[in-house]
Amino acid sequence: MFAKRIESIRPFIVMEVLEKALEMEHNGIDIIHMEIGEPDFETPKRIVEGCFTDLGQGKTHYTHSLGMLELREALSKYKEKTRSTRFDPKTQFMITGGTSPAFFNVFSVLLNPGDEVIIADPGYPCYQNFARFFGAKPIYLPIMEEDKFDLDVGVLKKLISPKTKAIILNSPSNPTGQIISRESLDEISMIVKENDFWIISDEIYAELTYNGEIAPSLSEKDYKSCHNRLVVLDGFSKFWAMTGWRLGYVIAPPNLIGAMTPVQQNFSICAPSISQSAAIHALTCTEETKNMLDVYKDRRDYVVNFLNKLKGINCLVPNGAFYAFANIKELGISSISFCMTLLENARVAACPGASFGPNGEGYVRFSYTTGKNNIRKGMERLESFLENIN
Ligand SMILES: Cc1ncc(COP(=O)(O)O)c(C=O)c1O
């Protein structure tokens, strides 16, 4: 009855944990939510207020299908500041209704059935579904804890075949919170020169780092030689706490933006005008974003210290994003059983590592996107849960 294509989309395991947690909550059970990767902060006031003013001034219409030129210009300046590269606002940007629809646009013009897309394992679960939806095959690149979850370019090279159409990079990574090193980027930039595939760089957590510096990216000017093969996907959901506004963007060579334009015009027309206005205000909110970052850092330190004191668990210190990816292998249970029993017995919701790919088995992702009191309670519940199962 339904199109065959839909069979390629697998459910999000984290949603199963969330749905069970919500059902328990509905039955009066209090749950500590550490499963979903969504900022708990409200969108900064200045963005909301600026947006109200714009609404009052009638910015409620369709915009250019590539997005308001004012926003593209503001983003171009922002990237010039953060990446010291100028991308042309008129031909190299496309504003989309979130990073997720940006993937739809990019893959719909890049992928043919049978193409291969190399993705990190563990990595953001949607990537493999995006690839399958367009008939392409996801190829898993194992990312190992012994490499501090950086990617091993030697292993990556072995996965490249004549069918490789793209490699997706995500730094800092969901779920590991680790940043791809400059050394790895140097090597990848060399590989791109020798091959004929695209680098898709998902930079949605790029500013969400704890060392005071934006995560390195192939969009920097030192890597200019691979910019004709580089697609940057970015968005406002995480760093600016704007998940519900649905706003993202693509930076790509003009020919790729040109090819995607009819897709955007037909399927979306344009990104929501009011969210585009909000994004212009967001780019000026440096103080607000710094405050949120300080809070995440404090939570990160607390969670990781706590996890590392527990018997049977260890966790590398994440350098970015808002996830602690804890190794539970010593406990000898699968990540799904661990998360389900943790939820049922200790009322803490966390995300099984297996949902991020086969190599994520043996890990559990705790999101520190809830207040410190909740986090404290969650960690204490986890501690008593482990005492009971050990
Ligand atoms: C790595 C990564 N990319 C993209 C997204 C989706 O972002 P958006 O809200 O812009 O669609 C997420 C959301 O969790 C993510 O973790």
Ligand as a Chemical Component Dictionary entry (heavy atoms), coordinates in Angstrom:
data_LIG
# 
_chem_comp.id                   LIG 
_chem_comp.type                 NON-POLYMER 
_chem_comp.pdbx_formal_charge   0 
_chem_comp.three_letter_code    LIG 
# 
loop_
_chem_comp_atom.comp_id 
_chem_comp_atom.atom_id 
_chem_comp_atom.alt_atom_id 
_chem_comp_atom.type_symbol 
_chem_comp_atom.charge 
_chem_comp_atom.model_Cartn_x 
_chem_comp_atom.model_Cartn_y 
_chem_comp_atom.model_Cartn_z 
_chem_comp_atom.pdbx_ordinal 
LIG C1 C1 C 0 24.508 15.651 14.611 1  
LIG C2 C2 C 0 23.154 16.234 14.391 2  
LIG N1 N1 N 0 22.845 16.743 13.179 3  
LIG C3 C3 C 0 21.626 17.255 12.919 4  
LIG C4 C4 C 0 20.640 17.278 13.892 5  
LIG C5 C5 C 0 19.285 17.842 13.538 6  
LIG O1 O1 O 0 19.257 19.207 13.734 7  
LIG P1 P1 P 0 18.052 20.157 13.285 8  
LIG O2 O2 O 0 17.252 20.453 14.507 9  
LIG O3 O3 O 0 18.737 21.386 12.744 10 
LIG O4 O4 O 0 17.275 19.459 12.225 11 
LIG C6 C6 C 0 20.915 16.756 15.170 12 
LIG C7 C7 C 0 19.871 16.710 16.197 13 
LIG O5 O5 O 0 19.969 16.061 17.217 14 
LIG C8 C8 C 0 22.211 16.232 15.418 15 
LIG O6 O6 O 0 22.534 15.721 16.616 16 
# 
loop_
_chem_comp_bond.comp_id 
_chem_comp_bond.atom_id_1 
_chem_comp_bond.atom_id_2 
_chem_comp_bond.value_order 
_chem_comp_bond.pdbx_ordinal 
LIG C1 C2 SING 1  
LIG C2 N1 SING 2  
LIG C2 C8 DOUB 3  
LIG N1 C3 DOUB 4  
LIG C3 C4 SING 5  
LIG C4 C5 SING 6  
LIG C4 C6 DOUB 7  
LIG C5 O1 SING 8  
LIG O1 P1 SING 9  
LIG P1 O2 DOUB 10 
LIG P1 O3 SING 11 
LIG P1 O4 SING 12 
LIG C6 C7 SING 13 
LIG C6 C8 SING 14 
LIG C7 O5 DOUB 15 
LIG C8 O6 SING 16 
# 
